[in-house]
C-alpha cells in the first residue's frame, strides 16, 4: 500500500514537471547543481574543522618544551586553513612581531580563498532561477494566447489550461529554486565568517604565545636547523 502511494506521488510529480514545459529542465539542472555545491562545501568545512583551543594548547605545550619542529609537525598533520596560518607563524618564530604578524596575515589571505570557492555559484543560481521561471511564464502565456487565437469562439478552459499550467509551474519552480539557493548561500557565508573569526582569534593568541615563550628565559626553543641536524 505504501509503495503504491509513493509510486502515485512520483507519477504526479513527473506529470507536473512535464506540464512546466522545457524550461523545467534547466531549472532541474540548476537545482542539482545547488545541491551538489552545498553538500561539497559542507563536507569541505567539516573536513577542515578543528578544535581551536585544543590545537593552540598543543602548539603552546610544544613551544614551552622548546620543540619548534614538533609544533610544525602538529600543524602539518592538522587539516584546515587555521593550521596553515599557524604554521606560517611558527616558521617566522625567530623574527620580529611585525614580521610574524605580516606572515600570518599573508597566510590567512591565501587560505581564505579556498573557503569562498564555488559559494558564489549559489548566489548566481538564486538570481538566475527566477529569470528561467519568468521565461517559462512568458512561454506559457504565449501558448495560451496562441491557443485562444486558434480556437476563437470555440475556446474553453481545457484549451487554455496547458499554457497556464506551464506559466504557474515554471514560476513556482524558479522561485523555489531561488529561495533554496539563497538560503544555502547565506548559510555557507555564515560558516565562512565563523572560520575567519576563528582564524583571527588564533592569530592573536599565537602572537601572545610567542611573546610569553620568548620572555621566559628558561625556555630555549630549538631552531629548524638545529632540529634537523639533531635528527640527522
C-alpha positions as CSV (number, residue, x, y, z in Angstrom):
1,X,0.0,0.0,0.0
2,X,2.8,2.4,0.9
3,X,4.8,1.6,-2.3
4,X,1.7,2.2,-4.4
5,X,1.2,5.6,-2.7
6,X,4.9,6.5,-3.3
7,X,4.6,5.5,-7.0
8,X,1.4,7.6,-7.3
9,X,3.2,10.6,-5.9
10,X,6.2,10.1,-8.2
11,X,3.8,9.9,-11.2
12,X,2.0,13.1,-10.2
13,X,5.3,15.0,-9.7
14,X,6.5,13.8,-13.1
15,X,3.3,14.9,-14.7
16,X,3.6,18.4,-13.1
17,X,7.2,18.5,-14.2
18,X,6.2,17.9,-17.8
19,X,3.4,20.4,-17.6
20,X,6.0,23.0,-16.7
21,X,7.5,22.8,-20.2
22,X,11.1,22.7,-21.5
23,X,12.1,25.5,-19.0
24,X,11.8,22.9,-16.2
25,X,15.0,21.1,-17.4
26,X,17.4,24.0,-16.9
27,X,15.7,24.6,-13.6
28,X,16.1,21.0,-12.7
29,X,19.8,21.1,-13.6
30,X,20.3,24.3,-11.6
31,X,18.6,22.5,-8.6
32,X,21.0,19.6,-8.9
33,X,24.0,22.0,-9.1
34,X,22.8,23.8,-6.0
35,X,22.6,20.5,-4.1
36,X,26.0,19.4,-5.2
37,X,27.7,22.7,-4.4
38,X,26.1,22.9,-1.0
39,X,27.0,19.3,0.0
40,X,30.5,19.7,-1.3
41,X,31.1,22.9,0.7
42,X,29.6,21.4,3.9
43,X,31.9,18.4,3.6
44,X,34.9,20.6,2.9
45,X,34.2,22.7,6.0
46,X,33.6,19.6,8.1
47,X,36.9,18.0,7.0
48,X,38.8,21.2,7.8
49,X,37.1,21.9,11.2
50,X,39.4,21.8,14.2
51,X,39.1,22.4,17.9
52,X,41.0,25.7,18.0
53,X,41.6,25.8,21.8
54,X,42.9,22.3,22.0
55,X,45.0,22.8,18.9
56,X,46.6,26.0,20.2
57,X,47.2,24.4,23.6
58,X,49.2,21.6,21.8
59,X,51.3,24.2,20.0
60,X,51.9,26.1,23.2
61,X,53.0,23.0,25.0
62,X,55.4,22.1,22.3
63,X,57.0,25.6,22.3
64,X,57.2,25.5,26.1
65,X,59.3,22.4,25.8
66,X,61.5,24.1,23.2
67,X,60.3,21.8,20.4
68,X,59.6,24.0,17.4
69,X,59.7,21.1,14.9
70,X,57.1,19.2,17.0
71,X,54.8,22.2,16.8
72,X,55.3,22.4,13.0
73,X,54.6,18.7,12.7
74,X,51.3,19.2,14.6
75,X,50.3,21.9,12.1
76,X,51.4,19.7,9.2
77,X,49.2,16.9,10.4
78,X,46.2,19.1,11.1
79,X,43.9,20.0,8.2
80,X,42.4,23.3,7.6
81,X,43.3,26.9,6.9
82,X,43.8,27.7,10.6
83,X,46.6,25.2,11.0
84,X,48.3,26.5,7.8
85,X,48.2,30.0,9.2
86,X,49.7,28.9,12.5
87,X,52.4,27.1,10.6
88,X,53.3,30.2,8.7
89,X,53.7,32.0,12.1
90,X,55.9,29.2,13.5
91,X,58.2,29.4,10.5
92,X,58.8,33.0,11.4
93,X,59.2,32.3,15.2
94,X,62.7,33.9,15.4
95,X,61.6,37.1,13.6
96,X,60.1,40.3,15.0
97,X,56.5,40.6,16.0
98,X,55.8,42.8,12.9
99,X,57.3,40.2,10.6
100,X,55.4,37.3,12.3
101,X,52.1,39.3,12.1
102,X,52.6,40.0,8.4
103,X,53.5,36.4,7.6
104,X,50.3,35.2,9.5
105,X,48.2,37.8,7.7
106,X,49.5,36.7,4.2
107,X,48.9,33.1,5.0
108,X,45.4,33.9,6.2
109,X,44.6,35.7,2.9
110,X,45.8,32.7,0.9
111,X,43.8,30.2,3.0
112,X,40.6,32.2,2.9
113,X,40.5,31.9,-0.9
114,X,39.5,28.1,-0.9
115,X,36.8,28.8,1.7
116,X,34.9,31.1,-0.8
117,X,35.4,28.7,-3.7
118,X,32.1,27.9,-5.5
119,X,30.0,29.7,-2.9
120,X,29.3,32.5,-5.5
121,X,27.7,29.9,-7.7
122,X,24.8,29.7,-5.3
123,X,24.2,33.4,-5.4
124,X,24.2,33.3,-9.2
125,X,21.7,30.5,-9.2
126,X,19.5,32.4,-6.8
127,X,19.5,35.3,-9.3
128,X,19.1,33.2,-12.5
129,X,16.4,30.8,-11.1
130,X,13.5,33.4,-11.2
131,X,14.6,34.5,-14.7
132,X,14.1,31.0,-16.0
133,X,10.8,30.8,-14.1
134,X,9.7,34.1,-15.7
135,X,10.8,32.7,-19.1
136,X,8.5,29.7,-18.6
137,X,5.7,32.0,-17.6
138,X,6.1,34.1,-20.8
139,X,6.2,30.9,-22.9
140,X,3.1,29.6,-21.2
141,X,1.2,32.8,-21.8
142,X,2.3,32.8,-25.5
143,X,1.0,29.3,-25.8
144,X,-2.3,30.3,-24.1
145,X,-2.9,33.2,-26.4
146,X,-1.9,31.1,-29.5
147,X,-4.5,28.5,-28.5
148,X,-7.1,31.2,-27.9
149,X,-6.4,32.7,-31.3
150,X,-6.6,29.3,-32.9
151,X,-9.9,28.2,-31.3
152,X,-11.6,31.5,-31.5
153,X,-15.1,31.4,-30.1
154,X,-14.9,27.7,-29.5
155,X,-12.1,28.0,-26.9
156,X,-12.8,26.7,-23.4
157,X,-10.9,26.3,-20.2
158,X,-9.4,23.0,-21.2
159,X,-7.7,24.5,-24.3
160,X,-6.1,27.2,-22.2
161,X,-5.1,25.2,-19.2
162,X,-1.9,23.8,-20.7
163,X,-0.3,27.2,-21.1
164,X,-1.5,28.4,-17.8
165,X,-0.1,25.3,-16.0
166,X,3.2,25.9,-17.7
167,X,3.3,29.5,-16.6
168,X,2.4,28.8,-13.0
169,X,4.6,25.7,-12.5
170,X,7.7,27.2,-14.1
171,X,7.3,30.3,-12.0
172,X,6.8,28.3,-8.8
173,X,9.9,26.2,-9.6
174,X,12.0,29.3,-10.3
175,X,11.0,31.0,-7.0
176,X,11.5,27.8,-5.0
177,X,15.0,27.3,-6.5
178,X,15.9,30.9,-5.8
179,X,14.8,30.7,-2.2
180,X,16.7,27.5,-1.6
181,X,19.9,28.7,-3.3
182,X,19.8,32.0,-1.4
183,X,19.4,30.2,2.0
184,X,22.2,27.8,1.2
185,X,24.4,30.8,0.1
186,X,23.8,32.7,3.4
187,X,24.3,29.6,5.5
188,X,27.7,29.0,3.8
189,X,28.7,32.6,4.2
190,X,27.9,32.3,7.9
191,X,30.2,29.3,8.2
192,X,33.0,31.2,6.4
193,X,32.6,34.2,8.7
194,X,32.8,31.8,11.7
195,X,36.0,30.2,10.3
196,X,37.6,33.7,9.6
197,X,36.8,34.9,13.1
198,X,38.4,31.7,14.5
199,X,41.5,32.3,12.4
200,X,41.7,35.9,13.7
201,X,41.5,34.7,17.2
202,X,44.1,32.1,16.6
203,X,46.4,34.7,15.1
204,X,46.2,36.9,18.1
205,X,46.6,34.1,20.6
206,X,49.6,32.8,18.6
207,X,51.4,36.1,18.9
208,X,50.7,36.2,22.6
209,X,52.0,32.7,23.0
210,X,55.2,33.6,21.1
211,X,55.7,36.7,23.3
212,X,55.3,34.6,26.5
213,X,57.7,31.9,25.3
214,X,60.4,34.4,24.2
215,X,60.1,36.2,27.5
216,X,60.7,33.1,29.5
217,X,64.5,32.8,29.8
218,X,64.2,29.2,31.0
219,X,62.8,28.1,27.6
220,X,65.3,27.5,24.8
221,X,63.4,26.9,21.6
222,X,65.3,24.9,19.0
223,X,65.7,26.4,15.6
224,X,64.7,24.4,12.5
225,X,68.4,23.9,11.5
226,X,69.3,22.7,15.0
227,X,66.4,20.2,15.0
228,X,67.3,18.9,11.5
229,X,71.0,18.4,12.5
230,X,70.0,16.6,15.7
231,X,67.7,14.2,13.8
232,X,70.4,13.6,11.2
